[in-house]
Amino acid sequence: MIIRYTEWILKWRYLVILLSVAAVLTLASGASKLAFTNDYRVFFSPDNPQLNAFENLQNTYTKNDNLLFVISPKDKKVFSRETLAAVEDITRRAWQTPFSIRVDSISNFQHTRAEEDDLQVADLISNATELTNDELHYVQQVALDEPMLLNRLISADSAHTGINVIIQLPGVDQMKENPQVVSFARDLATEMRAKYPQLELRLAGVIMLNNAFPEASQADGMLLVPLAFAAIIVTLFILLRGFSGTLATVILVLFSILVAMGSAGWLDIKLTPPSASSPIIILTIAIAGAVHLLVTMLQEIHKGTSKHDAIVESMRVNFMPIFLTSLTTSLGFLSLNSSDAPPFRDVGNISTIGVVAAFFLTISFLPAIMSILPIKAKHFVVGTDTMSKLGELVVTHYRNLLISLSIGVVIIMSFVPNNQLNDVFVNYFDESVEFRRDTDFTTKHLTGTYNIAYSIDSGEAFGISKPEFLDQVERLANWYKQQDETIHVASITDTFKRLNKNMHGDDQAWYRLPQSRELAAQYLLLYEMSLPYGLDLNDQIDTAKQAIRLNITLKTISSNQIMALEDRAQAWMQENTPNIVTEGASPAIMFSHIGRRNITSMLTGTTVALVAISLILIIALRSFKYGLISLIPNLFPAGCAFGIWAIFVGEVGLALSIVTAMTLGIVVDDTVHFMSKYIRACKEKQLDSRDAVRYAFNNVGVALWVTSAVLIAGFMILSLSAFQLNAGMGLMTSIIIAIALILDFLMLPSLLILIDKNKNQEHPANT
């Protein structure tokens, strides 16, 4: 049947090529609908409990998606007339930021003080160029003593200050809104650097984080995809020793990518850094089937077979293995749909489309175009002699190889438990990314980008003025201030204490919480009525005055440290402030839990994929025994890779939680091709196990190491990504593929010889 099908393809080759191109262009036209999403929330599914908790917090109070201008005078003196004048200027200009609803800085901080029986509320700094030395000293003293400013908008050494802009995006067109804010901020920073050359300006905050995602994706697309194409073209040309085969393979790969990305557009899949890596994944994986087909064809031509007959023979022996490997690879990628992070589901679905497209193009377009392209007798495949020697080595020393490899695998896999599930989400970007550099600088010199926020409910409307409620909030705030991970604590209780002091003649002895509910409510009302537009307390108090927001700013710490801190806080609240026990919410909390949630969800996907692939191999190989044997070299590579990772790295993050499921289908490819040749030798050639192993090495060995070399090259290029989720995934996948090749060349044939030793037996039907 395969022979008749191939004859038909070759007869109507021009029509097949024309239809293939038409189908590809039709599907590829959907690429015009592709768009990047620039919201970090895309990493969380709609039912993610940490996301829902954070959204509830955002809906209760003023949203805190922010843009932070970090200002560092070169003389390291913020409290000079020139620098403070610049801060005033930038603060005024920052109000013009698109979609801004609030701007906070040391200049417009609403400073309160008593004037006889009145409460005076005004900007801390006004007309900085006219300040006297005494006034400068007073402003500095107030700023450094104010809990709402220190380590938030002014550094303890007075060398750095910040201007925090709260942004509320309409959410109508995310692709335009966030970049519009970033563009304005960068233009303003450039303008201010020119106007105030004595200042250094940096940009941080959630808005810049959102923008970093699409920028990282686009940078990868512009650099890594062309680099991967170039590397694979060179690799194929060197290994296949032919222009025609290389050209046909490159066209096939390009078509597969176009179909996958176009289909993603038609399916309205939004691109993220993980899903934007799909072209590189497809580029590397799509080559495998083509290489097997071409290697067999070139080997036949090198023996003297006509090109037509060589193509037919290559299709006959490779069609079923290519189908099986495409099927198992697709199942591996489809298992990513169990991921708790939607971007990884998109990676799985887009890559699956690319694998399926590559299969159909390999069995139709590739033989058709190869029948047209010139292939001369000089074309041959390198490495055949090496494969023969390797096969002989395995046959001769199969026992020693099996024992030593088994011991080695067990030893390496014993290190797997040493891996810790851990992430630092700011470090998703390497230091070549401006956002990462600016964020690291901000955390080191001014304030943190990680936070935990609590919405603490008093239990009744206007209940936030109750002394017993404020006392418990104050105790929690003080506990957090004592933790090593904490940089800053923003609590309305500090405002109540300041107002109490103000209303007692600014006597420092009265810097404490009011002991009367009525008095606290009056202070708060008087203060709120004095605040200018845009600087109200909606970011700290809900509209019913029933709940307050406590915000903890943290150092850049790992996901394990964040969860440990939150656990300590919960335990402390249960014991010391049982009436206000509540869970924290923030992007840091969300990212800290996503890795662990993803591991749990991927266990299901990996198990389902493993069972499905096992059944497919047993059915396809028509042997329960061979099906089980084939699983051994497919299960060990991931275990060994994570063992090696434990030795040299020791931390497994979000990206690596999907690698086992993703690579499960890929590493099966080599096993299927080797097993199919081994079984074919036993059945068609009536060879014993040793000679069948030699036959498999001679006929498929070169193709296996060519495809593995291409896969490793492609994923190693992905490891160069500035987005560390992609880089880690690429590096780990490369390690797994390399280990899989070693086991397929050394362990699998040794197992086959041991089990079928010196026996000519009934073998499974031709696969």
C-alpha positions in Angstrom: 0.0 0.0 0.0 2.8 2.4 0.9 4.5 1.5 -2.4 1.4 2.3 -4.4 0.9 5.6 -2.5 4.5 6.6 -3.1 4.2 5.8 -6.8 1.1 8.0 -7.0 3.0 10.9 -5.3 5.9 10.6 -7.7 3.5 10.4 -10.7 1.6 13.5 -9.7 4.6 15.3 -8.1 3.9 18.7 -9.5 0.3 18.7 -8.5 1.3 17.5 -5.0 3.8 20.3 -4.7 1.2 22.9 -5.9 -1.5 21.6 -3.5 1.0 21.6 -0.6 2.0 25.2 -1.3 -1.6 26.3 -1.6 -2.6 24.6 1.7 0.4 26.1 3.5 -0.3 29.6 2.3 -4.0 29.3 3.2 -3.2 28.3 6.8 -0.3 30.6 7.1 -2.5 33.6 6.3 -3.8 33.4 9.9 -0.4 34.6 11.1 -1.6 38.2 10.4 -3.9 37.8 13.3 -1.1 36.9 15.8 -0.5 39.3 18.6 1.6 39.4 21.8 -0.1 39.6 25.1 1.7 41.8 27.6 0.1 41.0 30.9 1.9 38.8 33.4 -1.5 37.4 34.4 -1.5 35.3 31.3 0.7 32.7 33.2 -2.3 31.9 35.4 -5.5 30.1 34.5 -8.8 31.7 35.3 -9.5 29.4 38.2 -6.1 29.9 39.8 -6.9 30.7 43.5 -3.9 33.1 43.9 -4.9 35.0 40.8 -8.5 35.3 42.0 -7.4 36.5 45.4 -5.2 39.1 43.8 -8.0 40.3 41.5 -10.4 40.6 44.5 -7.8 42.8 46.2 -7.4 44.9 43.1 -11.1 45.3 42.8 -11.5 46.4 46.4 -8.8 49.1 46.4 -7.1 51.3 43.8 -5.2 49.1 41.4 -1.5 49.1 42.1 -0.1 48.3 38.6 2.6 50.8 38.7 5.4 52.6 36.9 8.3 53.6 39.0 10.8 56.3 38.0 14.0 55.7 40.0 16.1 58.9 40.3 19.7 58.8 41.3 21.7 62.1 41.5 25.3 61.5 40.6 26.4 63.4 43.7 24.2 60.9 45.8 22.4 63.8 47.4 18.6 63.8 46.8 18.1 66.7 49.2 19.7 69.4 47.2 17.7 72.3 45.6 18.6 71.1 42.1 17.6 67.5 42.6 14.4 68.3 44.5 13.5 70.8 41.7 13.9 68.0 39.2 11.8 65.7 41.4 9.0 68.3 41.4 9.3 68.7 37.6 9.2 65.0 36.9 6.3 64.5 39.3 4.3 67.1 37.5 5.1 65.6 34.1 4.4 62.1 35.4 0.7 63.1 35.8 0.5 63.2 32.0 1.4 59.5 31.8 -1.4 57.8 29.8 -4.0 56.1 32.1 -2.3 57.4 35.2 -4.6 57.9 38.2 -2.1 58.7 40.9 1.5 60.0 41.3 3.5 59.8 44.5 6.8 61.3 45.3 8.6 62.9 48.2 7.7 66.3 46.7 3.9 65.8 46.7 3.8 63.7 49.9 0.9 65.1 51.9 2.7 66.3 55.0 0.6 67.1 58.0 1.4 69.3 61.0 -0.4 71.2 63.7 -1.0 74.9 63.5 -2.7 75.9 66.7 -6.0 73.9 66.6 -5.9 73.3 62.9 -4.5 70.4 60.9 -2.4 71.7 58.0 -2.0 69.4 55.0 0.3 70.3 52.1 3.0 69.1 49.7 6.2 68.3 51.6 8.2 70.2 49.0 7.1 73.3 47.1 9.4 75.6 45.0 12.5 73.6 45.9 14.9 76.1 44.3 13.8 78.7 46.9 14.3 76.5 50.0 16.6 77.7 52.7 19.2 75.4 54.2 17.1 75.0 57.3 14.1 74.1 55.2 16.1 71.6 53.3 17.2 70.0 56.5 13.6 69.9 57.7 12.4 68.3 54.5 15.1 65.7 54.7 14.3 65.0 58.4 10.6 64.6 57.7 11.2 62.3 54.7 13.6 60.0 56.5 11.3 59.8 59.6 8.2 59.1 57.7 7.4 55.4 57.5 5.3 55.9 54.3 8.4 57.2 52.5 11.5 55.6 53.9 12.6 52.6 51.8 9.7 53.2 49.5 10.3 56.6 47.8 13.5 57.6 49.5 16.5 55.5 50.4 17.9 55.5 53.9 21.2 57.1 52.6 19.3 59.9 50.7 21.1 58.8 47.5 18.0 57.6 45.6 14.4 58.6 45.3 11.4 57.3 43.4 8.3 58.7 41.7 5.6 56.1 41.7 2.8 56.3 39.0 -0.3 54.2 39.5 -1.7 53.0 36.1 -5.2 51.8 35.5 -5.3 50.4 31.9 -8.8 50.4 30.3 -8.2 46.8 29.1 -9.8 47.6 25.7 -6.6 46.9 23.7 -3.8 45.5 25.8 -1.4 45.4 22.9 -1.6 49.2 22.5 -2.3 50.4 26.1 0.7 49.1 28.0 3.3 49.9 25.2 1.7 53.4 25.1 2.6 53.9 28.8 6.1 52.5 28.4 6.7 54.7 25.3 5.7 57.8 27.2 7.8 56.9 30.2 10.9 56.2 28.2 10.5 59.4 26.2 10.0 61.4 29.5 13.1 59.7 31.0 15.1 60.5 28.0 13.9 64.2 28.1 14.7 64.5 31.8 18.1 63.0 31.4 18.9 65.7 28.9 17.3 68.4 31.0 19.0 67.3 34.3 22.3 65.7 33.3 23.2 65.4 37.0 20.6 62.6 37.3 20.4 59.0 36.4 16.9 57.7 35.6 15.7 54.1 35.6 12.3 52.6 35.1 10.8 49.7 37.1 7.4 48.5 38.2 4.6 46.2 36.9 4.1 48.1 33.7 7.7 47.6 32.8 7.4 43.9 33.8 4.4 43.5 31.4 6.4 45.2 28.7 9.4 43.0 29.2 7.4 39.8 28.2 6.6 40.8 24.5 10.0 42.5 24.1 11.8 39.3 25.1 9.6 37.3 22.7 10.3 39.7 19.8 14.0 39.8 20.6 14.1 36.0 20.5 12.2 35.9 17.2 14.6 38.4 15.6 17.7 36.7 16.8 17.2 33.0 17.8 14.9 31.9 15.0 17.4 33.0 12.2 20.3 31.6 14.3 18.5 28.3 14.6 17.8 28.2 10.9 21.4 29.0 10.1 22.8 26.4 12.5 20.5 23.7 11.2 21.1 24.5 7.5 24.9 24.2 8.2 24.4 21.0 10.2 22.3 19.4 7.5 24.6 20.4 4.7 27.6 19.0 6.5 25.9 15.7 7.5 23.8 15.1 4.4 26.6 16.3 2.0 24.0 17.6 -0.4 22.3 20.8 -1.4 19.1 19.3 -2.6 18.3 17.4 0.6 19.2 20.4 2.7 17.0 22.8 0.6 14.0 20.5 0.6 14.3 20.0 4.4 14.5 23.7 5.0 11.5 24.4 2.9 9.6 21.6 4.7 10.5 23.1 8.1 9.6 26.6 7.0 6.2 25.3 5.8 5.6 23.5 9.0 6.3 26.7 11.0 4.0 28.8 8.8 1.2 26.3 9.2 1.6 26.2 13.0 1.9 29.9 13.5 -0.9 30.7 11.0 -3.2 28.2 12.7 -2.4 29.8 16.0 -3.6 33.1 14.5 -6.8 31.5 13.3 -7.3 29.9 16.7 -6.8 33.4 18.4 -3.8 32.1 20.4 -2.0 35.1 21.9 1.8 34.9 21.8 3.8 34.9 25.0 7.6 34.3 25.5 7.0 30.5 25.9 4.6 30.2 23.0 6.8 32.5 20.9 9.5 29.8 21.2 7.3 27.4 19.2 9.0 28.2 15.8 12.3 27.0 17.2 10.8 23.9 18.7 9.0 23.1 15.4 12.1 23.9 13.4 14.1 21.3 15.2 11.5 18.6 15.6 10.1 18.8 12.0 13.5 17.8 10.6 13.5 14.3 12.2 11.2 12.6 9.7 12.7 14.3 6.7 16.2 13.3 7.8 15.2 9.6 8.1 13.6 9.6 4.7 16.5 11.4 3.1 19.2 9.3 4.8 17.7 6.0 3.6 17.2 7.5 0.1 20.8 8.7 -0.1 22.1 5.4 1.1 20.1 3.6 -1.6 21.3 6.0 -4.3 24.9 5.5 -3.0 24.4 1.8 -3.5 23.5 2.4 -7.2 19.7 2.4 -6.9 17.8 4.8 -9.2 16.4 7.9 -7.5 12.8 6.8 -8.2 13.3 3.4 -6.6 15.4 4.9 -3.7 12.5 7.2 -2.8 10.0 4.4 -3.0 12.2 2.1 -0.8 12.8 4.9 1.7 9.1 5.5 2.0 8.4 1.8 2.4 10.8 1.3 5.4 10.3 4.7 7.0 6.6 5.5 6.6 5.4 3.7 9.7 8.2 4.7 12.0 7.7 8.4 10.9 4.0 8.1 11.6 4.6 6.5 15.0 7.2 9.1 16.0 4.9 12.0 14.8 2.1 10.5 16.8 4.1 10.0 20.0 5.7 13.5 19.7 2.2 15.0 19.3 0.9 13.1 22.3 3.8 14.5 24.4 3.1 18.1 23.4 -0.7 17.6 23.8 -0.1 16.5 27.4 1.0 20.1 28.1 -2.7 21.0 28.0 -2.8 19.7 31.6 -0.4 22.5 32.6 -1.7 25.1 35.0 0.0 27.8 33.0 -1.9 28.7 29.8 1.3 29.8 27.9 2.6 26.2 28.1 -0.7 24.8 26.8 -0.2 27.1 23.8 3.3 25.8 23.3 1.9 22.3 23.3 -0.9 23.0 20.9 1.2 25.1 18.4 4.0 22.6 18.4 1.5 19.7 17.9 0.1 21.5 14.8 3.7 21.9 13.6 4.5 18.2 14.1 1.3 17.1 12.3 2.0 19.5 9.4 5.6 18.2 9.2 4.4 14.6 9.0 2.0 15.3 6.1 4.6 17.4 4.3 7.2 14.7 4.9 5.1 11.9 3.3 3.9 14.0 0.4 5.7 17.2 -0.4 9.2 15.9 0.4 9.3 12.8 -1.9 7.6 14.9 -4.6 10.2 17.7 -4.5 13.1 15.3 -4.1 12.0 13.5 -7.3 12.4 16.9 -9.1 15.6 18.2 -7.5 18.9 16.9 -8.9 20.7 14.2 -6.7 24.1 13.1 -8.1 25.9 9.8 -7.3 28.4 11.7 -5.2 25.8 12.3 -2.6 26.5 10.1 0.4 25.9 10.1 4.1 28.9 10.4 6.4 29.4 8.3 9.5 28.3 4.8 8.1 31.7 3.3 9.0 31.5 4.8 12.4 28.0 3.3 13.0 29.3 -0.1 11.9 32.1 0.1 14.4 29.8 1.3 17.1 27.4 -1.6 16.4 30.2 -4.1 16.6 31.3 -2.6 19.9 27.9 -3.0 21.4 27.5 -6.5 20.1 30.9 -7.5 21.6 30.5 -5.8 25.0 26.7 -5.7 25.5 26.9 -7.3 29.0 29.4 -4.8 30.3 27.6 -1.9 28.7 24.3 -2.9 30.1 25.7 -3.3 33.6 27.8 -0.2 33.6 25.0 2.0 32.1 22.4 0.6 34.5 24.7 1.4 37.5 25.4 4.9 36.1 21.8 5.6 35.5 20.8 4.6 39.0 23.6 6.7 40.5 22.7 9.8 38.5 19.0 9.4 39.2 19.6 9.1 42.9 20.4 12.8 42.9 17.0 13.8 41.6 15.4 14.3 45.1 18.1 17.0 45.7 16.3 19.3 43.3 14.3 22.0 45.0 11.2 23.5 43.4 12.1 27.2 43.4 11.7 30.3 41.3 12.7 33.9 41.4 10.3 35.4 38.9 12.3 38.7 38.3 15.1 36.3 37.2 12.9 35.1 34.4 14.8 37.7 32.4 18.6 37.6 32.3 20.8 40.6 32.8 20.8 41.6 29.1 17.2 42.7 29.6 16.9 46.4 30.7 14.0 45.6 33.0 16.0 43.1 34.9 19.0 45.5 35.3 16.8 48.4 36.4 14.8 46.2 38.8 17.9 44.7 40.4 19.3 48.3 40.9 16.0 49.5 42.4 15.8 46.6 44.8 19.4 47.1 45.9 19.3 50.9 46.3 15.7 52.0 46.9 12.8 49.6 47.3 11.6 46.2 46.4 9.5 44.9 43.5 8.1 42.0 45.4 5.2 42.5 47.7 2.5 40.8 49.8 -0.8 42.6 50.3 -3.5 41.9 52.9 -7.1 43.1 52.8 -7.9 43.1 56.5 -11.6 43.3 57.3 -12.9 44.9 60.5 -16.2 43.1 60.2 -18.4 46.2 60.0 -18.8 49.4 58.0 -16.6 52.2 59.3 -15.0 49.6 61.5 -11.5 50.6 60.6 -11.5 53.3 63.3 -12.0 50.7 66.1 -8.9 50.9 68.4 -8.9 47.2 68.9 -8.9 46.6 65.2 -6.1 49.1 64.5 -4.1 47.6 67.3 -4.1 44.2 65.7 -3.2 45.6 62.3 -0.4 47.6 64.0 0.9 44.4 65.6 1.0 42.6 62.3 2.7 45.5 60.6 5.3 45.6 63.4 5.9 41.8 63.1 6.5 42.2 59.4 9.0 45.1 60.0 11.1 42.7 62.1 11.4 40.1 59.3 14.6 39.9 57.4 12.8 39.6 54.0 11.0 42.9 54.5 12.0 46.3 53.0 9.0 48.4 53.7 5.5 48.1 55.4 2.8 50.5 54.3 0.0 50.6 56.9 -2.8 53.1 57.5 -1.9 52.8 61.2 1.1 55.0 60.6 -1.2 57.7 59.3 -3.4 57.4 62.3 -0.4 57.7 64.6 0.9 60.8 62.7 -2.6 62.4 62.9 -2.8 61.7 66.6 0.5 63.4 67.1 -0.5 66.4 64.9 -3.7 66.9 66.8 -1.8 67.0 70.1 0.5 69.9 69.1 2.9 67.7 67.2 4.1 66.2 70.5 6.1 63.1 69.7 4.8 61.5 72.9 1.4 61.2 71.2 2.8 59.3 68.2 0.5 56.4 68.9 -2.8 55.0 67.8 -5.9 56.9 69.0 -7.7 55.1 71.9 -11.1 56.4 70.9 -13.1 55.2 67.9 -14.8 58.5 67.5 -11.5 60.4 67.7 -9.9 58.2 65.1 -12.8 58.6 62.7 -12.7 62.4 63.1 -9.0 62.4 62.4 -9.4 60.4 59.3 -12.3 62.5 58.0 -10.4 65.7 58.6 -7.4 64.3 56.8 -9.3 63.0 53.9 -11.1 66.3 53.4 -7.7 68.0 53.2 -6.2 65.7 50.5 -6.0 67.0 46.9 -7.5 65.1 44.0 -5.7 62.0 43.1 -4.0 61.6 46.4 -6.8 60.1 48.4 -6.7 57.0 50.6 -8.6 54.6 48.2 -5.4 52.7 47.8 -5.4 51.8 51.5 -9.1 51.9 52.5 -12.2 50.4 50.9 -15.2 52.6 50.1 -17.2 51.3 53.1 -14.3 52.0 55.5 -14.6 48.4 56.6 -11.3 47.0 55.4 -7.8 48.3 55.0 -4.9 47.2 52.9 -1.6 46.3 54.5 1.2 46.2 51.9 4.6 44.5 52.5 7.5 45.3 50.2 10.0 42.5 50.0 13.6 41.9 48.9 14.0 39.8 45.7 13.6 36.4 47.3 12.8 32.9 45.9 9.4 31.3 45.7 10.2 29.0 48.6 11.2 32.0 50.8 8.0 33.8 49.9 5.8 30.9 50.8 7.8 30.2 54.0 7.3 33.9 55.0 3.6 33.8 54.2 3.3 30.5 56.3 5.1 32.2 59.2 2.7 35.2 58.9 -0.3 32.9 58.9 0.9 31.0 62.0 1.7 34.3 63.8 -1.7 35.8 63.0 -3.5 32.6 64.2 -1.7 32.9 67.5 -1.5 36.7 68.1 -4.2 38.4 66.0 -6.8 35.8 65.4 -9.5 38.3 64.6 -7.7 39.5 61.4 -6.3 36.3 60.0 -6.3 36.7 56.2 -4.2 35.3 53.3 -1.8 37.5 51.4 -2.2 38.2 47.7 0.2 39.6 45.1 2.0 38.7 41.9 4.9 37.4 44.0 2.5 35.0 45.8 1.0 34.0 42.5 4.3 33.2 40.8 5.5 31.4 44.0 2.7 29.0 43.8 2.5 28.5 40.0 5.6 26.2 39.8 4.2 23.8 42.5 0.7 23.9 41.0 2.2 23.2 37.5 4.2 20.2 38.8 1.0 18.7 40.2 -1.0 19.3 37.1 1.7 18.0 34.8 1.9 14.7 36.7 -1.5 13.9 35.3 -0.5 14.9 31.8 2.7 13.0 31.9 1.1 9.9 33.2 -1.6 10.0 30.5 1.0 10.6 27.8 3.2 7.8 29.1 0.3 5.3 29.1 -0.9 6.3 25.7 2.6 6.1 24.2 3.2 2.8 25.8 0.0 1.3 24.3 0.9 2.8 20.9 4.4 1.2 21.0 3.0 -2.2 22.1 0.4 -2.2 19.4 2.6 -0.8 16.7 5.5 -3.2 17.4 2.9 -6.0 17.9 4.7 -7.2 20.9 4.2 -6.6 24.6 7.8 -7.5 25.2 9.3 -5.1 22.7 6.8 -2.4 23.7 8.0 -2.6 27.3 11.7 -2.8 26.3 11.3 0.3 24.2 10.1 2.2 27.3 13.3 1.7 29.2 15.5 4.0 27.2 12.6 6.5 27.1 12.0 6.8 30.8 15.6 7.1 32.0 16.7 10.2 30.0 14.5 12.7 31.9 15.5 11.1 35.2 19.2 11.3 34.4 18.8 14.9 33.2 17.2 16.0 36.4 19.9 14.1 38.3 22.6 16.1 36.4 20.6 19.3 37.0 20.5 18.5 40.7 24.3 18.2 40.8 25.1 21.4 38.9 22.0 23.7 39.6 19.7 22.1 42.2 16.6 24.3 41.5 13.7 23.4 39.3 11.4 26.3 38.3 8.2 26.8 36.3 9.6 26.0 32.8 11.3 22.7 33.8 8.1 21.4 35.2 6.8 20.7 31.7 10.0 19.3 30.2 9.4 15.6 31.1 6.0 15.5 29.4 7.3 17.6 26.4 10.3 15.4 25.7 8.6 12.1 26.4 7.3 12.0 22.8 10.5 13.3 21.3 12.9 10.8 22.9 10.6 7.9 21.7 11.6 8.8 18.1 15.0 7.2 18.1 13.8 4.2 19.9 11.0 3.6 17.4 13.3 3.9 14.4 15.9 1.6 15.9 13.3 -1.0 17.0 11.6 -0.9 13.6 14.9 -1.7 11.8 15.8 -4.3 14.4 12.4 -6.1 14.0 12.6 -5.7 10.2 16.0 -7.4 10.2 14.7 -10.3 12.3 11.6 -10.8 10.2 12.7 -10.0 6.6 16.4 -10.9 6.9 16.0 -13.8 9.4 18.9 -12.5 11.4 19.7 -13.3 15.0 19.7 -10.6 17.7 23.4 -9.7 17.2 23.2 -9.4 13.4 19.9 -7.5 13.7 21.5 -5.0 15.9 24.4 -4.6 13.4 21.7 -4.2 10.6 19.9 -1.5 12.6 23.1 0.5 13.3 24.1 0.3 9.6 20.7 1.4 8.3 19.4 3.9 10.9 22.4 4.8 13.1 23.4 7.7 10.9 19.9 9.1 10.8 19.6 8.8 14.5 22.6 10.8 15.3 21.9 13.4 12.6 18.4 14.0 13.9 19.7 14.1 17.5 22.4 16.5 16.6 19.9 18.8 14.9 17.5 18.6 17.9 20.3 19.3 20.3 21.5 22.2 18.2 18.0 23.7 18.0 17.2 23.5 21.7 20.7 24.7 22.6 20.0 27.8 20.6 16.8 28.2 22.5 18.9 28.0 25.7 20.4 31.3 24.6 17.1 33.1 25.1 17.1 36.1 27.4 13.9 34.8 28.8 15.1 32.3 31.3 12.0 30.0 31.2 12.8 29.3 27.5 16.5 29.1 28.2 16.1 26.5 31.0 13.6 24.5 28.9 16.0 24.5 25.9 19.0 23.5 28.0 17.2 20.7 29.8 15.6 19.4 26.6 19.1 19.3 25.0 20.5 17.3 27.9 17.6 14.8 27.7 17.9 14.3 24.0 21.7 13.7 24.3 21.2 11.1 27.1 18.4 9.5 25.1 20.7 9.0 22.1 23.4 7.5 24.3 20.9 5.0 25.8 19.4 4.2 22.4 22.8 3.4 21.0 24.2 1.5 24.0 21.5 0.3 26.4 18.6 -0.5 24.0 20.6 -2.8 21.7 22.3 -4.4 24.7 18.8 -5.2 26.1 17.7 -6.6 22.8 20.7 -8.9 22.5 20.3 -10.1 26.1 16.6 -10.9 25.7 16.8 -12.4 22.2 20.3 -13.8 22.6 21.2 -16.4 19.9 17.6 -17.0 19.0 15.9 -16.9 15.6 12.3 -16.6 16.7 8.9 -15.6 15.5 9.1 -11.8 15.2 6.4 -9.2 15.1 5.0 -8.2 11.7 6.7 -5.6 9.6 6.5 -2.1 11.1 
